[in-house]
Amino acid sequence: MPKKVIEPDLVSESEYGDVPLEQAIRECIRDLQGSLNNLEHGLITIVDHDEIKHDEYGLVFSLSNELIHLAKELKEIVKSFKPSGFKPALCAEQLEELG
């Protein structure tokens, strides 16, 4: 029985939605960086004021939810070009081997 040959996916030709994959990655990372910066600023503002005000906390809470949403979007982008047969457990084993 001949061995089944799996052709590699051409990631450079992939898209996420209607956007080229590279552009989607760059935009999502840029949005994540901006969100992290805004969240940091909001948290530092709360610490600097030494008391928690409802409006400041509400902003930080909203920013943290936005960050989670963006991280989930990045995960979906990554999953969009997952190679055939990939199993997350294998990745965990490899990370353990690397230390």
N, C-alpha and C positions, 0 to 999 in steps of 0.2 A: 504494500500500500504506500503510495507516494506521500511524503510529508507535506502538509499544508503550508504554503508560504504566505505569510502575512506581510502585505505591502506596508511600509511605514507611512504614517500620515504626514502630509506636508504642512507643517505648522505655519510656515511663512505665507501660505496661501489661505489660511483660515480666517474666519470672521467671527465676531461675537455680535449677534443681531445683524445689523446692516453696516457695522463699523469694522474696518480692518482690525485684526487681533492686536497688533502692536499699538495702534492708536487707543483701543479700549483699555489695554493694560496701562499705558502711560497716563491716560485720563483718570483712571481709577486710583492709581498710586498718587497722583497729584492731589486728588480729592481727599484721599486718606491723610496725606501729609498736612494739608490745610486743616482738616478736621482735628488732627492731633494737636496742631499748634493752637487752634482756638480753644480746645479743651484744656490744654496746659495753661493758657492765659486765664481762663475762667477759674480754674482750680487755684492758681496762684493768687488771683484777686480775692478769693474767699479767705485764703490763709492770711494774706496781708491785712485784711479788714478785721481779722481775729474774731469775727462773729458771722454767723450764717444768716444771710438775708434771703427771704423767699425768692425774690426775683433773680438774685445771683445763682442760687441753688437750682432754680428752675431752668436757667440757661445751661448750666453745667449738665444737668440731667438730660436735657434735650440734645446737647452736643454728644454726650456719651451714647445715646441711642442712635444718633446719626453715624457715629463711628462704627457701631456694631452693624448697622445696615450696610455701610460701605465695605466692611470686612466680608460680609456675606456675599456681596456683589463680586468682590475679588475672588472669593472661593468659587463662585459660579463661573467666572471667566476661566479660572484654572481648570475646572472640571470640563469645560467646553472643548479642551484639546487633550484630554486624558488619553493615553495610548491604550489600544486594545489589550485586554487581559491584565491591566494594572489593578493591584490590590493594595489598599492602604496598609494592611498588616505587613506586607513586604517592605514598605517604606519605613515603618517603625523598626523592623529588624535591622535594616541598613543603618538607620540613625544610631541604634544601640551599638552596632559594630564600630561606627566612627567615633563613638564616645561623646 
